[in-house]
């Protein structure tokens, strides 16, 4: 009998819903994407999403950057005001997104601009300004052209909104800055029906942008997730934060976090599913759909990283626990040396081992979101991940390069490995040999294209 295949050469198995890379607008929402004239290029730069039946449950995850932009601060305040608590979860009627100006570091004038935009949206769609959420992306330190944005609000709200997949896809186009692709993902999952009879299909669909200034701690990106499932703001917040901990918090392009990172999720309840607040099966289905969409969007962002030539996926098994596994995976894909080696198709396992040996467990808030108790999260936060050279194994693009249990380096065929590393998706697999924990992270090579893009970004 032939020997069993080495698990180290295979991707980690996972039971998650299938995802299609398309925008599918769930029932209960209308959307639009258009040109407001913010970008000098004339490309699309304005998007509006509106809940048709009035304010709906919503939640968010925001950047922890202390230079958080005006739209981040206003959206956080609005969610807290409508939700009645400290968490960013409340009730929302509309999301407005502008591209071309981050409206970050713009002082009181920038805050006033963002507030005026919220008032204009509220007047146009018939809601309170506190029920409007805001996304902005682009150059830091530039103010939004208020006259152009408010004109676009009036035009779109008076006849440009549509309940169609194409409209949601157009909104995705409007989010883009230096993105070379439009990022969309949809999962359809079965959930118990509210009637108690059988199941219904619920949709989780997301759009996103982001290809630079991306690093763990929510990464650098903007995303809107919509669903027709039934859930309260608090439940949406818990599920979104948990999904972000294993997806966007495991994404790195260049080691820099942004001032504008934001993910929103809104739930219309139109599918007729049982409430995810009270029905465990409905909650599990919605959680699975959210994580599947978030993961796929994160992978699209890594693949389209500025100057990227491939997607780097690092998967770790055999860790003492999942927190350690995620820490090691995150350290590997965040390493500039590993990124440069992948760009050069150099199967340099030493750089991977060095990154793994430097891995630190995530901060307490992320550990809690991923399921640890507050006490355990506080004790584990920022501690070194457990890695033993004598049990570590490393494979690069399907080639075992290091096996600590067999004495160390394996004498990898570098020519064959170089050819394998020319793939669109380069898989780096580690097994720590210490337990049953597993995790993954996503990144991209560090290339000359990245340096060129960012050396000329404002000039």
C-alpha positions as CSV (number, residue, x, y, z in Angstrom):
1,X,0.0,0.0,0.0
2,X,1.3,3.5,-0.8
3,X,2.1,5.7,2.2
4,X,-0.6,8.1,3.4
5,X,-0.1,11.6,2.0
6,X,1.7,14.0,4.4
7,X,-0.9,16.3,5.9
8,X,1.7,19.1,5.9
9,X,1.5,19.2,2.2
10,X,-2.3,19.8,2.2
11,X,-4.4,22.9,3.1
12,X,-6.2,22.7,6.4
13,X,-9.6,21.1,6.0
14,X,-12.6,23.4,6.8
15,X,-16.3,23.0,6.9
16,X,-17.5,26.4,5.8
17,X,-20.3,27.6,3.4
18,X,-19.4,28.1,-0.2
19,X,-18.8,31.6,-1.5
20,X,-19.3,33.2,-4.9
21,X,-17.4,36.3,-5.8
22,X,-20.4,38.4,-6.7
23,X,-22.6,41.0,-5.0
24,X,-26.1,39.8,-4.3
25,X,-28.3,42.4,-2.7
26,X,-30.4,40.8,0.1
27,X,-34.1,41.7,0.3
28,X,-34.8,44.9,2.2
29,X,-32.0,47.1,0.8
30,X,-31.5,49.4,-2.1
31,X,-28.1,50.7,-3.3
32,X,-26.3,52.8,-5.8
33,X,-22.8,53.7,-6.9
34,X,-21.9,56.8,-9.0
35,X,-19.5,59.7,-9.6
36,X,-19.7,62.7,-7.3
37,X,-16.5,64.3,-8.7
38,X,-14.3,63.7,-5.6
39,X,-11.7,61.9,-7.6
40,X,-9.8,64.0,-10.2
41,X,-9.7,60.9,-12.4
42,X,-13.5,61.0,-12.8
43,X,-13.9,57.4,-11.6
44,X,-16.7,56.4,-9.4
45,X,-16.3,57.7,-5.9
46,X,-19.8,57.7,-4.2
47,X,-22.0,54.9,-2.9
48,X,-25.3,54.9,-0.9
49,X,-27.0,51.9,0.7
50,X,-30.4,52.3,2.3
51,X,-32.7,50.0,4.3
52,X,-36.1,50.1,2.6
53,X,-38.3,49.5,5.7
54,X,-36.7,52.0,8.0
55,X,-33.8,51.6,10.5
56,X,-32.5,48.0,10.8
57,X,-30.1,46.3,13.3
58,X,-26.5,47.1,12.6
59,X,-23.0,46.7,14.0
60,X,-19.5,47.6,13.2
61,X,-15.8,47.0,13.8
62,X,-13.5,50.0,13.6
63,X,-9.8,50.7,13.5
64,X,-8.2,51.1,16.9
65,X,-5.9,53.8,15.4
66,X,-5.8,56.8,17.6
67,X,-5.8,59.0,14.5
68,X,-9.2,57.7,13.6
69,X,-10.9,59.6,10.9
70,X,-14.0,61.8,11.1
71,X,-16.3,59.1,9.5
72,X,-15.1,56.5,12.0
73,X,-15.7,58.7,15.0
74,X,-19.1,59.8,13.8
75,X,-20.3,56.3,12.9
76,X,-19.2,55.0,16.3
77,X,-21.1,57.7,18.0
78,X,-24.2,57.1,15.9
79,X,-24.2,53.4,16.7
80,X,-23.8,54.0,20.4
81,X,-26.6,56.6,20.3
82,X,-29.1,54.4,18.5
83,X,-28.0,51.3,20.4
84,X,-28.0,52.8,23.8
85,X,-24.7,51.3,24.9
86,X,-20.9,51.6,24.6
87,X,-20.5,49.0,21.8
88,X,-20.7,50.0,18.2
89,X,-24.1,48.4,17.6
90,X,-27.4,50.1,17.0
91,X,-30.1,50.9,14.3
92,X,-29.3,52.2,10.9
93,X,-31.2,53.5,7.9
94,X,-28.3,54.3,5.5
95,X,-24.6,54.0,4.7
96,X,-22.8,56.6,2.7
97,X,-19.4,55.9,1.3
98,X,-17.0,58.4,-0.4
99,X,-13.7,57.6,-2.1
100,X,-10.8,60.0,-2.8
101,X,-10.5,61.7,0.5
102,X,-10.0,59.9,3.9
103,X,-11.3,63.0,5.8
104,X,-8.7,62.1,8.4
105,X,-6.6,64.6,10.3
106,X,-8.8,67.4,9.0
107,X,-9.6,69.0,12.3
108,X,-13.0,70.5,13.4
109,X,-13.7,71.4,9.8
110,X,-13.5,67.8,8.7
111,X,-15.8,66.8,11.5
112,X,-18.3,69.4,10.5
113,X,-18.1,68.3,6.9
114,X,-18.9,64.7,7.9
115,X,-21.8,65.8,10.1
116,X,-23.2,67.9,7.3
117,X,-23.1,64.9,5.0
118,X,-25.0,62.8,7.5
119,X,-27.7,65.5,7.8
120,X,-28.0,65.6,4.0
121,X,-28.4,61.8,3.8
122,X,-31.0,61.9,6.6
123,X,-33.0,64.6,4.9
124,X,-32.9,62.7,1.6
125,X,-33.9,59.3,2.8
126,X,-36.2,60.4,5.7
127,X,-34.4,59.4,8.9
128,X,-32.4,60.9,11.8
129,X,-28.8,61.8,11.2
130,X,-27.8,59.4,14.0
131,X,-29.2,56.6,11.8
132,X,-26.6,57.2,9.1
133,X,-23.2,55.5,8.9
134,X,-20.2,56.8,7.1
135,X,-17.2,55.4,5.1
136,X,-14.5,57.5,3.6
137,X,-11.2,56.5,2.0
138,X,-8.4,58.2,0.2
139,X,-5.6,60.6,1.0
140,X,-5.2,61.6,4.7
141,X,-5.4,65.4,5.4
142,X,-7.7,66.4,2.6
143,X,-11.2,67.6,3.1
144,X,-14.2,66.3,1.3
145,X,-15.8,68.6,-1.4
146,X,-19.0,69.1,0.5
147,X,-20.9,70.7,-2.4
148,X,-20.2,67.7,-4.7
149,X,-21.1,65.1,-2.1
150,X,-24.4,66.7,-1.1
151,X,-25.3,67.1,-4.8
152,X,-24.7,63.4,-5.4
153,X,-26.8,62.6,-2.3
154,X,-29.8,64.5,-3.6
155,X,-29.5,63.0,-7.1
156,X,-29.1,59.4,-6.0
157,X,-31.7,59.5,-3.3
158,X,-34.3,61.0,-5.6
159,X,-34.1,58.2,-8.2
160,X,-30.8,56.4,-8.4
161,X,-31.3,53.7,-5.8
162,X,-32.1,50.2,-7.0
163,X,-33.0,46.9,-5.4
164,X,-30.6,45.0,-7.6
165,X,-27.4,43.0,-7.5
166,X,-25.9,45.4,-10.1
167,X,-26.6,48.3,-7.9
168,X,-24.7,46.7,-5.0
169,X,-21.9,45.8,-7.3
170,X,-21.7,49.4,-8.5
171,X,-21.4,50.5,-4.8
172,X,-18.4,48.1,-4.6
173,X,-16.8,49.8,-7.5
174,X,-17.2,53.2,-5.8
175,X,-15.3,52.0,-2.8
176,X,-12.1,51.5,-4.7
177,X,-9.0,53.6,-4.5
178,X,-5.8,51.9,-5.7
179,X,-7.6,48.5,-5.9
180,X,-7.2,46.8,-9.2
181,X,-10.2,44.6,-8.7
182,X,-13.7,45.0,-7.3
183,X,-14.1,42.9,-4.2
184,X,-17.4,41.1,-3.6
185,X,-18.5,37.9,-1.9
186,X,-21.8,36.2,-1.2
187,X,-22.8,33.1,0.8
188,X,-26.2,31.6,1.0
189,X,-26.9,29.4,4.0
190,X,-29.9,27.5,5.4
191,X,-31.4,28.6,8.7
192,X,-34.5,27.5,10.7
193,X,-37.6,29.3,9.5
194,X,-39.3,31.7,12.0
195,X,-42.5,29.7,11.5
196,X,-40.8,26.7,13.0
197,X,-41.4,24.7,9.9
198,X,-38.3,23.7,7.9
199,X,-35.6,26.0,6.8
200,X,-35.2,29.2,4.7
201,X,-32.2,30.5,2.8
202,X,-30.4,33.5,4.2
203,X,-28.0,35.7,2.2
204,X,-24.8,37.2,3.5
205,X,-23.3,39.5,0.9
206,X,-20.3,41.8,1.2
207,X,-18.3,44.4,-0.7
208,X,-14.9,45.7,0.3
209,X,-11.9,47.8,-0.7
210,X,-8.4,47.8,0.5
211,X,-5.0,46.9,-0.9
212,X,-2.5,49.0,1.1
213,X,-2.0,50.2,4.7
214,X,-3.2,46.7,5.7
215,X,-2.0,45.0,8.9
216,X,-3.7,43.1,11.8
217,X,-5.8,44.9,14.3
218,X,-8.7,45.0,11.9
219,X,-6.5,45.5,8.9
220,X,-6.8,48.5,6.6
221,X,-10.0,48.3,4.6
222,X,-13.6,49.3,4.2
223,X,-16.4,46.7,4.0
224,X,-20.2,46.6,4.0
225,X,-22.0,43.3,4.8
226,X,-25.7,43.0,4.3
227,X,-27.9,40.1,5.2
228,X,-31.7,39.3,5.3
229,X,-31.2,37.3,8.5
230,X,-32.9,38.2,11.7
231,X,-30.6,39.4,14.5
232,X,-30.3,42.2,17.1
233,X,-27.5,44.7,17.0
234,X,-25.8,43.0,19.9
235,X,-25.8,39.6,18.2
236,X,-24.5,41.2,14.9
237,X,-21.7,42.8,16.8
238,X,-20.7,39.5,18.5
239,X,-20.7,37.6,15.2
240,X,-18.9,40.3,13.2
241,X,-16.2,40.7,15.8
242,X,-15.7,37.0,16.0
243,X,-15.4,36.7,12.2
244,X,-13.0,39.7,12.1
245,X,-10.7,38.0,14.6
246,X,-10.1,35.0,12.3
247,X,-10.1,36.8,9.0
248,X,-9.4,40.6,8.8
249,X,-7.3,40.5,11.9
250,X,-5.2,37.8,10.1
251,X,-4.5,39.9,7.0
252,X,-1.4,41.9,6.3
253,X,-0.1,43.6,3.2
254,X,2.5,46.1,4.5
255,X,2.6,46.3,8.3
256,X,0.7,49.6,8.6
257,X,-2.8,50.1,10.0
258,X,-5.1,52.8,8.8
259,X,-7.1,55.7,10.1
260,X,-10.3,54.6,8.4
261,X,-10.7,50.9,8.8
262,X,-14.4,50.0,9.1
263,X,-16.7,47.0,8.6
264,X,-20.5,47.4,8.8
265,X,-23.1,44.7,8.9
266,X,-26.9,45.4,8.6
267,X,-29.7,42.8,8.9
268,X,-33.1,43.4,7.2
269,X,-34.8,40.3,8.7
270,X,-36.6,39.8,5.4
271,X,-35.7,36.1,4.9
272,X,-38.1,34.9,7.5
273,X,-35.5,33.1,9.5
274,X,-35.7,32.4,13.2
275,X,-33.9,35.0,15.3
276,X,-30.1,34.4,15.7
277,X,-30.6,35.9,19.2
278,X,-32.6,33.0,20.5
279,X,-32.2,30.1,18.0
280,X,-28.8,28.4,18.3
281,X,-29.1,26.9,14.8
282,X,-30.0,30.2,13.2
283,X,-27.1,31.8,15.0
284,X,-24.7,29.2,13.8
285,X,-25.8,29.6,10.2
286,X,-25.5,33.3,10.3
287,X,-22.1,33.1,12.0
288,X,-20.9,30.7,9.3
289,X,-22.1,32.9,6.5
290,X,-20.5,36.0,8.0
291,X,-17.1,34.3,8.5
292,X,-17.1,32.8,5.0
293,X,-17.8,36.1,3.4
294,X,-15.3,38.0,5.6
295,X,-12.6,35.3,4.9
296,X,-13.1,35.5,1.1
297,X,-13.0,39.3,1.1
298,X,-9.8,39.3,3.2
299,X,-8.2,36.8,0.7
300,X,-9.2,39.0,-2.2
301,X,-7.7,42.0,-0.5
302,X,-4.4,40.2,0.1
303,X,-4.2,38.9,-3.5
304,X,-4.8,42.5,-4.7
305,X,-2.3,44.0,-2.3
306,X,-0.4,46.9,-3.9
307,X,2.2,45.5,-6.2
308,X,1.2,41.9,-5.3
309,X,2.1,39.1,-7.7
310,X,0.4,36.3,-5.7
311,X,-1.6,35.5,-2.5
312,X,0.4,34.1,0.4
313,X,-1.7,31.8,2.7
314,X,0.0,30.6,5.9
315,X,-1.8,27.8,7.7
316,X,-0.7,26.4,11.0
317,X,-1.6,23.2,12.7
318,X,-0.4,21.3,15.7
319,X,-0.3,24.5,17.9
320,X,-1.0,24.4,21.6
321,X,-4.2,26.2,20.9
322,X,-5.9,28.2,18.1
323,X,-4.6,31.6,19.6
324,X,-1.0,30.4,19.2
325,X,-1.7,29.0,15.7
326,X,-3.2,32.3,14.5
327,X,-0.2,34.2,16.1
328,X,2.3,32.2,14.2
329,X,0.5,32.4,10.9
330,X,0.1,36.2,11.4
331,X,3.8,36.6,12.2
332,X,4.8,34.6,9.0
333,X,2.7,36.6,6.6
334,X,3.6,39.9,8.2
335,X,7.4,39.3,7.9
336,X,9.0,41.6,5.3
337,X,11.7,39.0,4.8
338,X,9.2,36.3,4.1
339,X,7.3,38.6,1.7
340,X,10.4,39.4,-0.2
341,X,11.4,35.7,-0.4
342,X,8.1,34.8,-1.8
343,X,8.4,37.6,-4.4
344,X,11.8,36.2,-5.4
345,X,10.5,32.6,-5.3
346,X,13.1,31.8,-2.8
347,X,12.1,28.8,-0.6
348,X,14.0,30.3,2.4
349,X,12.5,28.3,5.3
350,X,14.9,30.0,7.8
351,X,12.9,33.3,7.4
352,X,9.7,31.4,8.1
353,X,11.2,29.7,11.2
354,X,12.5,33.0,12.4
355,X,9.1,34.7,12.0
356,X,7.4,31.8,13.8
357,X,9.8,32.1,16.7
358,X,9.0,35.8,17.1
359,X,5.2,35.3,17.1
360,X,3.2,37.1,19.8
361,X,-0.4,36.2,20.6
362,X,-3.0,38.9,19.7
363,X,-4.2,41.6,22.0
364,X,-6.9,40.8,24.6
365,X,-9.9,42.3,22.7
366,X,-9.1,40.1,19.7
367,X,-8.7,37.0,21.9
368,X,-12.0,37.6,23.6
369,X,-13.7,38.1,20.2
370,X,-12.3,34.7,19.1
371,X,-13.8,33.0,22.1
372,X,-11.4,33.2,25.1
373,X,-12.7,34.4,28.5
374,X,-11.7,37.9,29.6
375,X,-9.4,36.4,32.3
376,X,-7.7,34.1,29.9
377,X,-7.5,36.7,27.2
378,X,-5.8,39.2,29.6
379,X,-3.3,36.5,30.6
380,X,-2.4,35.4,27.1
381,X,-2.4,38.8,25.3
382,X,0.9,39.8,23.6
383,X,2.6,36.7,25.1
384,X,5.1,34.6,22.9
385,X,3.4,31.8,21.0
386,X,4.7,28.4,22.0
387,X,7.1,27.1,19.3
388,X,9.6,24.3,19.7
389,X,12.3,23.9,17.0
390,X,12.5,20.2,17.8
391,X,8.8,19.6,16.8
392,X,8.3,22.3,14.1
393,X,7.8,21.3,10.5
394,X,7.6,23.7,7.5
395,X,6.4,23.2,4.0
396,X,6.6,25.8,1.2
397,X,4.4,25.4,-1.8
398,X,4.1,21.7,-1.3
399,X,7.7,21.0,-0.4
400,X,8.8,20.0,3.1
401,X,11.8,22.2,3.9
402,X,12.3,21.7,7.6
403,X,11.5,18.8,10.0
404,X,12.6,19.4,13.5
405,X,11.7,15.8,14.5
406,X,14.0,14.5,11.8
407,X,17.0,16.7,12.6
408,X,16.1,20.0,10.9
409,X,16.6,20.9,7.2
410,X,15.4,18.4,4.7
411,X,17.6,19.3,1.7
412,X,14.7,20.8,-0.3
413,X,14.9,20.8,-4.1
414,X,15.1,24.5,-4.6
415,X,14.5,24.4,-8.3
416,X,11.3,22.5,-7.9
417,X,10.2,24.7,-5.0
418,X,10.9,27.8,-7.1
419,X,8.7,26.5,-9.9
420,X,5.9,25.7,-7.4
421,X,6.2,29.2,-5.9
422,X,5.2,30.8,-9.2
423,X,1.6,29.9,-8.5
424,X,-1.2,32.4,-7.9
425,X,-1.6,31.1,-4.4
426,X,1.5,30.2,-2.4
427,X,0.7,28.1,0.6
428,X,3.1,28.0,3.5
429,X,2.2,25.2,6.0
430,X,3.6,24.8,9.5
431,X,2.9,22.1,12.0
432,X,4.1,23.0,15.5
433,X,3.7,19.4,16.9
434,X,2.4,20.7,20.3
435,X,-1.3,20.2,20.2
436,X,-4.5,20.5,18.3
437,X,-4.7,24.2,17.6
438,X,-5.0,25.6,14.1
439,X,-5.2,28.9,12.3
440,X,-4.4,30.8,9.1
441,X,-3.4,34.2,7.8
442,X,-3.3,36.0,4.5
443,X,-0.7,38.3,2.9
444,X,1.1,39.0,-0.3
445,X,4.7,39.5,-1.6
446,X,6.7,42.7,-1.1
447,X,7.6,43.9,-4.5
448,X,9.1,46.8,-6.4
449,X,5.5,47.6,-7.5
450,X,4.5,48.3,-3.9
451,X,7.5,50.6,-3.4
452,X,6.7,52.5,-6.6
453,X,3.0,52.9,-5.8
454,X,3.6,54.2,-2.3
455,X,6.6,56.5,-3.2
456,X,4.4,58.4,-5.6
457,X,1.0,58.2,-3.9
458,X,0.4,62.0,-3.4
459,X,2.9,63.3,-6.0
